[in-house]
Amino acid sequence: MPLTRNFKDTVRARARRDRQFREALLSEAADCFLAGDVDTGKSVLRDYVHATVGFEELGRATKKSPKSLLRMLGPKGNPQASNLFAILDYLQKKERIRLAVTRHRN
């Protein structure tokens, strides 16, 4: 089910004013990728980019066209790992955080 415009606007507004929310979005996107849920990871990352730096700035930083990045993170996109890592690297620097992977035993 597609999200309503109001929900997306709400996410963007909160991300713009709440640093912890932005960090949680970025962390959630990375967690989804690591768990193999690429579609959700792309969706969360796309929402994060829309709410923060935008695709124009991200394109300049990663040397990719904004349209290519939008397609990459879209529902039918199939980004290479190197592109995802470049995106996550830039966004971490911009947010001044460093995501880390920890091992948990089940």
QUIZIGI-V91557 format. One record per residue. N is the residue number from 0. RES is the residue in one letter. PSI is psi in whole degrees, 0 to 359 (999 if undefined). Layout:
n=N res=RES psi=PSI
n=N res=RES psi=PSI
This chain:
n=0 res=M psi=126
n=1 res=P psi=148
n=2 res=L psi=149
n=3 res=T psi=159
n=4 res=R psi=321
n=5 res=N psi=320
n=6 res=F psi=314
n=7 res=K psi=319
n=8 res=D psi=321
n=9 res=T psi=316
n=10 res=V psi=314
n=11 res=R psi=316
n=12 res=A psi=318
n=13 res=R psi=320
n=14 res=A psi=325
n=15 res=R psi=331
n=16 res=R psi=348
n=17 res=D psi=103
n=18 res=R psi=318
n=19 res=Q psi=324
n=20 res=F psi=316
n=21 res=R psi=315
n=22 res=E psi=320
n=23 res=A psi=321
n=24 res=L psi=314
n=25 res=L psi=318
n=26 res=S psi=319
n=27 res=E psi=319
n=28 res=A psi=313
n=29 res=A psi=317
n=30 res=D psi=319
n=31 res=C psi=315
n=32 res=F psi=315
n=33 res=L psi=331
n=34 res=A psi=357
n=35 res=G psi=5
n=36 res=D psi=73
n=37 res=V psi=320
n=38 res=D psi=314
n=39 res=T psi=319
n=40 res=G psi=316
n=41 res=K psi=319
n=42 res=S psi=314
n=43 res=V psi=318
n=44 res=L psi=320
n=45 res=R psi=315
n=46 res=D psi=319
n=47 res=Y psi=312
n=48 res=V psi=315
n=49 res=H psi=321
n=50 res=A psi=345
n=51 res=T psi=265
n=52 res=V psi=333
n=53 res=G psi=161
n=54 res=F psi=337
n=55 res=E psi=309
n=56 res=E psi=317
n=57 res=L psi=321
n=58 res=G psi=315
n=59 res=R psi=317
n=60 res=A psi=326
n=61 res=T psi=358
n=62 res=K psi=38
n=63 res=K psi=150
n=64 res=S psi=143
n=65 res=P psi=322
n=66 res=K psi=321
n=67 res=S psi=318
n=68 res=L psi=318
n=69 res=L psi=316
n=70 res=R psi=318
n=71 res=M psi=318
n=72 res=L psi=5
n=73 res=G psi=173
n=74 res=P psi=327
n=75 res=K psi=2
n=76 res=G psi=151
n=77 res=N psi=74
n=78 res=P psi=144
n=79 res=Q psi=153
n=80 res=A psi=321
n=81 res=S psi=324
n=82 res=N psi=318
n=83 res=L psi=318
n=84 res=F psi=323
n=85 res=A psi=318
n=86 res=I psi=310
n=87 res=L psi=323
n=88 res=D psi=311
n=89 res=Y psi=316
n=90 res=L psi=324
n=91 res=Q psi=316
n=92 res=K psi=317
n=93 res=K psi=321
n=94 res=E psi=349
n=95 res=R psi=47
n=96 res=I psi=166
n=97 res=R psi=116
n=98 res=L psi=146
n=99 res=A psi=150
n=100 res=V psi=132
n=101 res=T psi=150
n=102 res=R psi=134
n=103 res=H psi=136
n=104 res=R psi=141
n=105 res=N psi=999
